[in-house]
Amino acid sequence: MIRQCLPRTIADTRRARSGFTLIELVVALTILSILAAAAIPYAELTITRSKELELRRSLREVRTAIDRLHEDWETGKISKLGGGISDDGYPRTLQVLLEGAESGDAKGGKRKYLRRIPEDPYGEPGKPPAEQWAMRGYQDEPDGLSWNGRDVYDVRSRSDRTAIDGTRYRDW
């Protein structure tokens, strides 16, 4: 029996070669790995920026509350004899900002400065927010790392990590 050679059509040729070659797969994987290598650091940078923004907001919120309490103490809006306020007019703890300070007017009551103590995004997970912050008292040294325990003049992060701009979070 003699075999006849039939001419192949273009459709038959394509059907016989369908699929990807090894080179095409390698090229596609190389392109995907290059894209992934560029995307991962960008995603990490975005996460770091959002945490830094949250840290700035939290610091601003607590520091503004401390400043408002001190201003109210100076102007007589809160009692100068209140138990939660130091002789220098600053809260003894961050909890005073939540619970409030005795009002200095005849009506009485308390003036509250925070609804909640914000968390430090770089703080220890599981710790209460009030214990996540490093505090500095009015009588403490500006660069000192210890807190006198008499009042809260300022707060900062306890984190030793370095920010995107090269500073340390604890120096903010």
C-alpha positions in Angstrom: 0.0 0.0 0.0 1.3 3.3 -1.0 0.9 6.2 1.3 -0.3 9.3 -0.2 1.2 12.6 0.9 -1.5 15.0 1.4 -0.7 18.6 1.5 -1.1 20.1 5.0 -3.3 23.0 5.6 -2.4 26.0 7.7 -4.9 24.9 10.3 -3.3 21.4 10.6 0.1 23.0 11.0 -1.1 25.3 13.9 -2.9 22.4 15.6 0.3 20.4 15.6 2.3 23.3 17.2 -0.2 24.5 19.8 1.2 25.2 23.3 4.1 27.1 24.7 7.7 26.3 24.0 10.2 26.1 26.9 11.8 29.3 25.8 8.5 31.2 25.9 7.8 29.9 29.4 11.3 30.9 30.6 10.9 34.4 29.1 7.4 34.8 30.7 8.7 33.7 34.2 11.7 36.1 33.9 9.4 39.0 33.2 7.1 38.1 36.1 10.0 37.8 38.5 11.3 41.2 37.5 7.9 42.7 38.1 7.6 41.0 41.4 11.1 42.2 42.5 10.0 45.8 41.8 6.6 45.4 43.4 7.5 43.9 46.8 9.8 46.7 48.0 7.2 49.2 46.9 4.5 47.4 48.9 6.8 47.3 52.0 7.5 51.0 51.6 3.8 51.7 51.4 3.1 49.8 54.7 6.0 51.6 56.4 4.6 55.0 55.3 1.1 54.2 56.6 2.6 53.1 60.0 4.7 56.3 60.2 1.6 58.4 59.4 -0.3 56.6 62.2 2.6 57.2 64.6 2.6 61.0 63.7 -1.2 61.2 64.3 -1.0 59.3 67.6 1.8 61.5 68.9 0.0 64.7 67.8 -3.2 63.5 69.5 -1.6 62.8 72.9 0.7 65.8 72.8 -2.3 68.1 72.0 -4.3 66.6 74.8 -1.4 67.2 77.3 -1.0 70.8 76.0 -4.8 71.5 76.3 -4.8 70.1 79.9 -1.8 72.3 80.8 -3.5 75.4 79.2 -6.7 74.7 81.1 -4.7 74.4 84.3 -2.9 77.7 83.7 -6.2 79.5 83.0 -8.1 78.0 85.9 -10.5 75.9 83.9 -9.5 72.9 85.9 -8.7 72.7 89.6 -5.1 73.3 90.6 -5.7 71.1 93.6 -6.9 68.0 91.5 -5.3 64.7 92.4 -4.4 63.8 88.8 -2.4 67.0 88.1 1.2 67.7 89.1 2.3 70.9 90.7 3.6 72.0 87.3 0.2 71.5 85.7 0.7 68.3 83.7 -1.1 65.0 84.1 0.5 62.5 86.4 -0.4 59.7 84.0 -1.9 59.3 80.6 -5.0 57.8 82.2 -5.8 61.3 83.6 -6.4 62.5 80.0 -9.0 59.7 79.7 -10.7 60.0 83.1 -10.6 63.8 83.1 -9.5 66.5 85.6 -11.7 68.2 88.1 -13.3 71.4 86.7 -12.3 74.6 88.3 -15.8 76.1 88.2 -18.7 76.0 90.6 -20.6 73.4 88.6 -17.9 70.8 89.2 -17.5 67.8 86.9 -14.6 66.7 84.9 -12.9 67.9 81.7 -11.8 65.0 79.6 -9.0 65.3 77.0 -8.9 62.0 75.2 -11.6 59.4 74.3 -8.9 56.7 74.1 -5.2 56.5 74.4 -3.9 55.9 70.8 -1.7 52.9 70.2 1.9 53.1 69.1 2.0 51.3 65.8 5.6 50.2 66.6 4.7 49.3 70.2 4.7 45.9 71.8 1.6 44.0 70.7 -0.7 43.0 73.5 0.4 45.8 75.8 -2.1 48.4 76.9 -1.7 51.6 74.9 -0.8 53.6 78.0 2.2 51.3 78.6 3.4 51.4 74.9 4.6 55.0 75.1 7.8 56.2 76.6 7.1 59.3 78.8 9.1 62.3 79.8 8.3 64.4 82.8 8.5 68.2 83.1 11.6 68.0 85.3 13.3 65.3 83.2 16.3 66.0 80.9 15.2 66.6 77.3 17.4 63.7 76.0 16.9 61.5 79.0 15.6 58.0 78.6 14.1 57.6 82.1 10.9 59.0 83.4 10.6 60.6 86.8 7.1 59.3 87.3 5.7 62.6 88.7 4.0 63.9 85.5 3.7 63.4 81.8 5.2 66.4 79.8 5.8 64.5 76.6 5.5 61.1 75.0 7.5 59.2 72.3 7.7 55.8 70.8 9.9 53.2 72.5 10.9 51.7 69.1 14.6 51.6 68.1 13.6 51.2 64.4 14.8 53.7 61.8 12.3 55.7 59.8 12.3 56.2 56.1 14.0 59.6 56.5 16.8 58.0 58.6 15.7 59.2 62.0 14.7 56.9 64.8 11.1 56.7 65.8 11.9 57.3 69.5 13.3 60.7 68.5 10.1 61.9 67.0 
